[in-house]
Amino acid sequence: MSVQLFYFSEVNVKPPPGASTVPAFFVESTAPVNFDDKDNPLPTPPNCKPSNLDDIVDALARASDPSLLITVHGYNTPRQSALETYAKSFLAVNQDAAVVNSGVVCVGYC
């Protein structure tokens, strides 16, 4: 039997028309905060679409000089707070001309 250890979501970063974006993903452990909640998976975060590990691999493979930027929240940070922090960091990365089109793929882990 296969057990899914992580949920993957692609963050929907909406650039201005004609602008490039840095691919961004949200990876979340399937381990419940409360063991009794194990049968209630969390919904896909807002502004995200379901994804998988292959999507992250594909984004890295498309870059000529790939780099992986992983952001990890502090221990016991509430999910919503982590999502808000990652949203701000993904927006900041997309506003940095030195990073856009540089092969960076962002992953926020919770």
N, C-alpha and C positions, 0 to 999 in steps of 0.2 A: 504494500500500500504506500502510495506517495503522499507526503505531507507538504503542503505549501507553507514555506517558512516566511515568505515576504509577500507584501502587496506592492505592486509597481504602478505608478501613475505618471503620465507625461503632463508637465505643467504647460498650460496654454498661455504662452507669452505672446501678446498681440503687438507686433511692431508697427510703426507707421508704414504706409504703403511703400514698397520698394526697399525697405530696410531689412537687414539680416538679423537673426536672433541667435543667441547661444542656446542650444538644446538644454532643457532642464527637466529633471525627473525627481519624483518624491518616492522614496523607498521606505516602507514601513514594516516592522516586524509584526508577525501574526500573533506573537505572544500577548495574551491579554494582560491588562493592568491588574484586573481582578480575575483570579483563576476561575471563578464561577461564571464569568462572562465569555468563556471560550467558544460558545456556539453562536455568538453575535458578532460577526465581522463588521468592522467599521465601513461606512460608505466611502466611495471615492471622494476625495476632497474637492471643494469648489474650484472652478477654473482648471480642472484636471480631467484627463480621460484615462481610462484603464490602459495599462501598458504591460510590458514584460521585460525581462533582462535582455532579450534579443534586441529590443529597441535601443537600449543604451549601447550595446555592442555595435549595432549598425551606425549609430551617430558617431561613435569613435572611429569606426572603420572608414567613414566617408571623409574624415579629416586627413590632410597630408601630414600634419604634425600634431597628433591627438594628445590632449591633456584631460585628466579627470580631476575635477574639483569636487571634493566631498565635504559637506557641512553636516556636523553631528550636533544635535541639541544637548543641553545639559541633562543630567540625570533627573528623571521625574518631572520633566517639563510637560505641561499639558499639551495635548495634540494641537489644539487651536493656536496656542502661543507659538509652538514650533512652526506651524504653517505660516503664520503671519511673519515670523522672522525670515523664513526661507523666501517668501514672496518679496520682501524688501531686498534681500540679497540678490535674488534673480533679476529684479528690476535694475539694481545698481550695476550688476555685471553687464547687462544689455545696454547701459548708457556709457560704458567705457569703450571708446573706439579702439584701444589697444587690445581688448579682449575679443570683441566681436570679430568673427571670421578668422580667429586664431587657432581653431581646433579644440577649444575648450568645451567640455560637456559638464554641466553641473548636476550634482546629486545631493539632495537633502535627505538625510536619514533620520528616522524617528523610531 
